[in-house]
Amino acid sequence: MWTADTRLFAIVTLKPPPYFNPLPVSNILYTVLFISLSNALYGLLILPRPRSTLGKQLIAFPLILALVLLPLVTRPPSVVVHQSQCAGAIAFGMRMVDLFLLRPRDTTAMKKKNDSDLSQNETATSEGKRGPLMWTVAQLRTELWSPVRRVISTHPYDSNKPGLIPAVNLIKQVAVYILVSDVCIFTASRFSLADLRNLSTIQYGLFLCLFGFIHFSVLLIYNFVAIGWSLATGKSVDPEEWTLISKPLPYFAATPSEFWGRWHSMFRTIWVDLGYLPAARFAKEHLGPDRVGPGVAKAARLGLPVMAVFGLSGILHGYVVFAVWRESPWAQIMYFLLQGIAVVVSKAIEQSSFGSMIQLRYRQGSTVQRAALRAVGIVLVGCLHIFTAPFFLHAFLENEIWLAVVKGSVLCRLFG
């Protein structure tokens, strides 16, 4: 594979020295510690004491630190448990940094700005008395569901709303995801690491398709949660709230931005709050047309927020591979930065006169012309993934991650 032979690849995949050995713990103890720290942080948001924001921040900081460090200093026997908890720890930790440390500062600044325009009676509302870290149970409930369900309306549930999906239909969808994921795992289990190193570029690209089981596994968990919610509440699922239920699969996307727009959005709140919005605000305040010129300002507004999101995603994935296998996190960061550059370039092309011409021909062209244009886009996106995927997959391939999930495959148990 050409990418794996480059000097850049050798640098970013260089395994760091072992700084310390993690403490072996059981899967149960590891999960209990993770849930306990998470519950303590959530509970702190609704507890009436300490009353001050600073007091809650002082308690929250060591809890967040312990949550983030837990996957680094401990190691459960199950790689799947460790990997999933790593992703949860870093994602949840970043979310808690946002809620406890960043948002209260923004809220305080906004309140000081607005207080001069309000009377004392207006500022002494119940919301103001509670403060930014005095949450209600309703706020906490919305936050708990936010990774999977986005509440878009406060109106009462309407069973006659068009497009609602009953739980029984989701069960059918789950069965398809299980089948596809199991076939991918079974097929991948036929290969060893030595086999992969001897594959041609085209064969390697086909093998990458088997890693679709990761995406289908995410969709599987997501649908299980939606089914549980539907059965518990007696309500059908609204695709506008459960956004991954009806989101098209990304594998036939014609542009990088379309591909990532279709990818799962379970960490969307983190990317927006900690990545996109701060970068967009920085570009607007410090890289305006009067300072850097209209061309650079436009490029900064387009590129910086996107690169911030992909950089943050690279850090999250890099943390996971380092914590689980002590592999270099830089390969993950490089992969997501390259994908971010591709998204920025594709968006810039879409906004150019050439891109407008292509889009016009696509809209006004015949079925054959539209299919041809989309096929070209799909091929180009596929080439992008084939040549950047080695950065992302290096740690997973070196540790033969697909073999770690073989035990859960029905086909592998039946046919070995």
C-alpha positions in Angstrom: 0.0 0.0 0.0 1.5 3.3 -1.2 0.5 5.3 1.9 2.1 2.9 4.3 5.4 3.3 2.5 5.7 7.0 3.0 8.0 8.7 5.5 5.1 10.6 7.0 3.3 7.3 7.8 6.4 5.9 9.5 6.7 9.0 11.7 3.1 9.2 12.8 2.8 5.5 13.5 6.0 5.2 15.5 5.0 3.5 18.7 5.7 5.6 21.8 7.8 4.1 24.7 5.9 2.4 27.5 5.6 5.2 30.1 3.8 3.0 32.7 2.0 -0.3 32.9 -1.8 0.0 33.4 -3.4 -1.8 36.4 -5.3 -4.9 35.4 -9.0 -4.8 36.6 -12.0 -6.9 35.9 -14.6 -5.8 33.4 -17.2 -5.4 36.1 -15.0 -3.2 38.3 -14.0 -1.1 35.3 -17.6 -0.5 34.3 -18.6 0.3 37.9 -15.9 2.9 38.3 -16.9 4.5 35.0 -20.6 4.6 35.8 -19.9 5.9 39.4 -17.8 8.8 38.1 -20.4 9.7 35.4 -23.3 9.6 37.9 -21.4 11.7 40.4 -20.9 14.4 37.7 -24.5 14.3 36.6 -25.7 14.3 40.2 -23.6 17.4 40.9 -25.5 19.3 38.2 -28.9 18.9 40.0 -27.7 19.0 43.7 -28.7 22.2 45.6 -25.2 22.4 47.2 -22.7 23.8 46.8 -24.7 26.9 45.8 -21.8 28.7 44.0 -20.7 27.8 40.5 -17.0 27.9 41.7 -17.8 25.3 44.4 -19.3 22.9 41.9 -16.4 23.4 39.5 -13.9 22.6 42.2 -15.6 19.3 42.9 -16.2 18.5 39.3 -12.6 19.0 38.1 -11.0 16.0 39.9 -14.0 13.9 38.9 -13.5 14.8 35.3 -9.8 14.2 35.5 -10.3 10.8 37.1 -12.9 9.9 34.4 -10.4 10.8 31.6 -7.5 9.0 33.2 -9.4 5.8 34.1 -8.8 4.1 30.7 -5.2 5.1 30.8 -4.2 3.7 34.2 -6.4 0.6 34.2 -6.9 -2.2 31.7 -9.9 -4.7 31.7 -9.4 -8.1 30.0 -12.0 -7.3 27.2 -10.6 -5.1 24.4 -14.2 -4.3 23.3 -15.1 -3.1 26.8 -11.9 -1.1 27.1 -12.3 0.5 23.7 -16.0 1.4 24.2 -15.3 2.8 27.7 -12.3 4.8 26.3 -14.5 6.5 23.7 -17.2 7.1 26.4 -14.7 8.5 28.9 -13.0 11.0 26.5 -16.3 12.1 24.9 -18.1 12.4 28.3 -15.1 14.1 29.8 -15.0 16.7 27.1 -18.8 17.2 27.5 -18.3 17.8 31.2 -15.5 20.3 30.6 -18.0 22.2 28.4 -20.8 22.0 30.9 -18.9 22.8 34.1 -16.0 25.0 32.9 -16.8 26.7 29.6 -20.6 27.3 29.6 -20.8 28.9 33.0 -18.1 31.4 32.0 -20.1 32.2 28.8 -23.3 32.4 30.8 -21.7 34.7 33.4 -20.3 37.0 30.7 -23.7 37.2 29.0 -25.5 37.9 32.2 -23.1 40.8 33.1 -23.7 42.2 29.6 -27.4 42.1 29.9 -27.8 43.1 33.6 -27.3 46.8 32.7 -30.4 46.7 30.5 -32.6 45.0 33.0 -34.3 46.1 36.2 -33.5 44.3 39.5 -36.9 42.5 39.4 -36.2 41.2 35.9 -32.8 39.8 36.9 -34.1 38.1 40.0 -35.8 35.4 38.1 -35.8 31.8 39.3 -33.4 30.9 36.4 -31.0 33.6 37.6 -31.2 32.4 41.2 -30.4 28.8 40.2 -27.3 29.8 38.3 -25.7 27.9 35.3 -24.9 24.8 37.3 -28.2 24.4 39.2 -30.0 22.2 36.8 -33.6 21.0 36.9 -34.4 17.3 36.4 -36.0 18.2 33.0 -32.7 19.7 31.9 -30.7 16.7 33.0 -33.2 14.3 31.2 -32.7 16.3 28.0 -28.9 16.1 28.4 -28.9 12.4 29.0 -30.8 11.7 25.8 -28.9 14.3 23.7 -26.3 11.9 22.2 -29.1 9.8 20.6 -32.3 11.9 20.7 -32.5 15.6 19.8 -35.7 17.1 21.2 -36.9 19.6 18.6 -40.4 20.5 19.9 -42.0 21.1 23.3 -45.5 20.3 21.9 -47.4 17.3 23.2 -46.7 14.0 21.3 -48.9 13.6 18.2 -49.4 10.0 17.2 -50.9 11.1 13.9 -47.7 13.0 12.8 -46.5 11.7 9.4 -43.3 9.7 9.3 -43.4 8.1 12.8 -41.8 4.7 13.0 -43.2 2.0 15.3 -40.9 -0.2 17.3 -41.7 -3.3 15.2 -40.3 -1.6 12.1 -37.1 -0.8 13.9 -36.8 -4.5 14.9 -36.7 -5.4 11.2 -34.0 -2.8 10.6 -32.0 -4.2 13.5 -32.1 -7.6 12.0 -30.6 -6.3 8.8 -27.8 -4.5 10.7 -27.0 -7.7 12.6 -26.9 -9.8 9.5 -24.6 -7.3 7.6 -22.3 -6.8 10.6 -22.0 -10.5 11.1 -21.2 -11.2 7.5 -18.5 -8.5 7.6 -16.9 -9.9 10.8 -17.0 -13.5 9.4 -15.4 -12.4 6.2 -12.7 -10.3 7.9 -11.9 -13.2 10.3 -10.6 -15.2 7.3 -7.6 -12.8 7.1 -4.6 -12.4 9.4 -2.3 -9.4 9.7 0.3 -11.2 7.4 -2.4 -11.7 4.8 -3.3 -8.0 4.8 0.3 -6.9 4.2 0.3 -8.9 0.9 -2.9 -7.5 -0.5 -2.9 -5.3 -3.6 -4.3 -1.7 -3.4 -7.7 -2.9 -4.8 -7.9 -5.9 -2.5 -7.0 -3.7 0.4 -9.8 -1.3 -0.5 -12.2 -4.2 -0.6 -11.0 -5.3 2.8 -11.7 -1.8 4.1 -15.3 -2.3 3.2 -15.5 -5.0 5.8 -14.8 -2.5 8.5 -18.3 -1.3 7.9 -19.3 -3.6 10.8 -18.1 -0.7 13.1 -20.6 1.6 11.6 -23.4 -1.0 11.6 -22.6 -1.8 15.2 -23.1 1.9 16.1 -26.4 1.9 14.3 -27.3 -1.3 16.0 -26.8 0.1 19.4 -28.6 3.3 18.4 -31.7 1.4 17.2 -31.8 -0.8 20.3 -31.9 2.4 22.4 -34.7 3.8 20.2 -36.7 0.5 20.5 -36.3 0.5 24.3 -37.5 4.1 24.4 -40.4 3.3 22.2 -41.5 0.3 24.2 -41.0 2.1 27.5 -43.0 5.2 26.5 -45.5 3.6 24.2 -44.7 6.2 21.5 -43.5 5.7 18.0 -40.0 7.0 17.0 -39.8 10.4 15.3 -36.9 10.3 12.7 -36.6 14.1 13.1 -35.6 13.5 16.7 -33.8 10.2 16.3 -31.6 11.5 13.5 -29.7 8.2 12.8 -32.8 6.1 12.2 -33.4 7.3 8.7 -30.0 8.9 7.8 -28.7 7.5 4.6 -25.7 5.2 4.8 -22.4 7.0 3.9 -20.9 4.4 1.6 -22.3 5.8 -1.6 -21.6 9.5 -0.8 -20.3 11.5 -3.8 -18.3 14.1 -1.8 -16.3 14.0 1.4 -18.7 16.5 3.0 -21.7 14.3 2.1 -19.9 11.3 3.5 -19.3 12.9 6.9 -22.7 14.5 6.9 -24.1 11.0 6.7 -21.8 9.5 9.4 -23.1 9.0 12.9 -23.6 12.2 14.9 -23.6 10.8 18.5 -20.9 13.2 19.5 -22.3 16.1 17.5 -22.8 18.3 20.6 -19.1 18.0 21.6 -17.9 18.8 18.1 -20.1 21.9 17.8 -19.6 23.3 21.3 -15.9 22.6 21.7 -14.7 22.7 18.1 -16.9 24.4 15.5 -18.3 27.3 17.5 -15.1 28.5 19.2 -13.2 28.3 15.8 -16.0 30.1 14.0 -16.1 32.8 16.7 -12.3 33.2 16.5 -12.4 33.5 12.7 -15.2 36.1 12.9 -13.6 38.2 15.6 -9.9 38.0 14.7 -9.8 37.1 11.0 -12.2 39.6 9.5 -11.9 41.1 6.0 -10.5 44.4 7.5 -7.6 42.5 9.0 -6.6 39.8 6.6 -8.5 40.7 3.4 -11.7 39.3 2.1 -10.2 36.2 0.5 -8.4 35.0 3.6 -11.3 35.9 5.8 -13.7 33.8 3.7 -11.3 30.9 3.7 -10.9 31.1 7.5 -14.7 31.2 8.0 -15.0 28.1 5.8 -11.9 26.1 6.9 -11.2 26.8 10.6 -14.4 25.5 12.1 -14.3 22.3 10.0 -10.6 21.7 10.8 -11.3 22.3 14.5 -14.1 19.6 14.4 -11.9 17.0 12.7 -8.9 17.9 14.8 -11.0 17.3 18.0 -12.2 14.0 16.5 -8.6 13.0 15.8 -7.7 13.6 19.4 -10.6 11.5 20.7 -9.7 8.6 18.4 -6.0 9.0 19.2 -6.8 8.8 22.9 -8.6 5.5 22.4 -5.8 3.7 20.5 -3.2 5.0 22.9 -5.2 3.9 26.0 -6.1 0.5 24.6 -2.9 -0.5 22.8 -0.4 2.2 23.6 -0.2 3.0 19.8 0.7 6.4 18.5 -2.2 8.8 18.6 -0.7 10.9 15.8 -1.8 8.5 13.0 -5.5 9.1 14.1 -5.0 12.8 14.2 -3.3 12.8 10.8 -6.2 10.8 9.3 -8.9 13.2 10.5 -6.9 16.3 9.5 -6.6 14.9 6.0 -10.3 14.2 5.9 -11.0 17.7 7.2 -8.8 19.2 4.4 -10.8 17.1 1.9 -14.1 18.4 3.3 -12.9 22.0 3.1 -11.7 21.6 -0.4 -14.9 19.9 -1.5 -17.0 22.7 0.1 -14.8 25.3 -1.6 -15.3 23.6 -5.0 -19.1 23.4 -4.4 -19.1 27.2 -3.8 -17.0 28.0 -6.9 -18.3 28.6 -10.4 -17.0 25.2 -11.5 -18.9 23.5 -8.7 -22.1 25.5 -9.4 -21.8 24.4 -13.0 -21.5 20.7 -12.0 -24.4 21.0 -9.6 -26.5 22.6 -12.3 -25.8 19.8 -14.8 -26.6 17.3 -12.1 -30.0 18.9 -11.4 -30.9 19.4 -15.0 -29.3 16.3 -16.5 -30.9 13.1 -17.5 -30.9 10.1 -15.2 -27.9 8.6 -17.0 -25.9 11.9 -16.6 -26.8 12.2 -12.9 -25.8 8.6 -12.4 -22.5 9.1 -14.2 -21.7 12.2 -12.2 -22.5 10.5 -8.9 -20.4 7.5 -9.9 -17.4 9.7 -10.5 -17.9 11.3 -7.1 -18.2 7.9 -5.4 -15.0 6.7 -7.1 -13.1 9.8 -6.0 -14.4 9.5 -2.4 -13.4 5.8 -2.4 -9.9 6.7 -3.6 -9.6 9.3 -0.8 -10.5 6.7 1.8 -8.3 4.0 0.4 -5.2 6.3 0.6 -6.0 7.9 3.9 -7.5 4.8 5.7 -4.0 3.3 6.6 -3.5 6.2 9.0 -6.8 5.4 10.8 -6.6 1.6 10.6 -3.0 1.1 11.5 -3.6 0.6 15.2 -6.6 -1.6 14.7 -4.9 -3.7 12.1 -1.7 -4.2 14.1 -3.8 -5.4 17.0 -6.2 -7.4 14.8 -9.3 -5.8 16.2 -11.6 -7.8 14.0 -10.5 -11.0 15.7 -11.5 -9.5 19.1 -15.2 -9.5 18.1 -15.2 -12.9 16.4 -16.7 -14.5 19.6 -19.8 -12.5 19.1 -20.3 -13.6 15.5 -23.0 -16.2 14.9 -21.4 -17.2 11.5 -18.0 -17.6 13.1 -19.5 -20.0 15.7 -21.3 -22.0 13.1 -18.5 -22.3 10.5 -15.4 -21.5 12.5 
